[in-house]
Amino acid sequence: MGSLQPHIRLGNDLNVTYAVLPGDPKRVERVMEFLDSPKELAFNREYRSAIGFYKGVKILVVSTGIGGPSLGIAVEELNNIGVTALIRIGSCGALQPHLKIGDLVIASGAVRNDGASLAYIEKGYPAVSNPELLFFIKIAAERLQISHHFGIVRSHDSFYTDNEGNIDKFWSKRNVLASDMETAPLLVISALRSLQAASILNVVVSASGDLHEGINDYVDGERNAEHGEKNEILLALETFALLDKVKNERD
């Protein structure tokens, strides 16, 4: 492949504009089930990739692993090979009691409690989703009748700090919907590189739930979380199909 990137092991000869970014490499297989003519491409470290078509639109799928640093590498290397729009499909822990397991949280922006985005630029720079992508996500979610919530999320770097309960309570009182580890760095790095980016998160731990129990249920294929995962995959793909149609009409 031309201009092979050192970590994702992909080149710019793929000629692809849109990328779906799961965290878990296993989720790449699940996205492939929704694609026509799916083909696995590479698997290096946490970066597993595949390509295929959804409603005639070429889609790249690349897993990013856990946390901002590995996601940041993926974003930079995807930018190098010509990708211009990215949607994260990940999991999150709810910070609000009305969020149910399997609900989708669509981030309008993110609290930057991560280190990766700070390595790029001071905290005064906002972590916000691309408005055009948010617009099409909203349309697609309503058409698909998928339960979803728009709002601010918080990105952090560890599940295991000594004060997690109090931290969650603090941000819950500030109307932050949920927490993950990758949304803020995705939005910041993408904006700095003039990429369109958004984040769709599947609630796998309720606000009153136990972190370990919630994650174990998710790994074991807990029904609601699994349904949420399918919904976030479909929503991301439908969003790209809508975006591509509008872009072609403009041209």
Secondary structure, 3 states (H helix, E strand, C coil): CCCCCCCCCCCHHHCCCEEEEECCCHHHHHHHCCCEEEEEEEEECCEEEEEEEECCEEEEEECCCCCHHHHHHHHHHHHHCCCCEEEEEEEEEECCCCCCCCCEEEEEEEEECCCHHHHHCCCCCCCECCHHHHHHHHHHHHHHCCCEEEEEEEECCCCCCCCHHHHHHHHHHCCCCEEECCHHHHHHHHHHCCCEEEEEEEEEECCCCCHHHHHHHHHCCCHHHHHHHHHHHHHHHHHHHHHHHHHHHHC
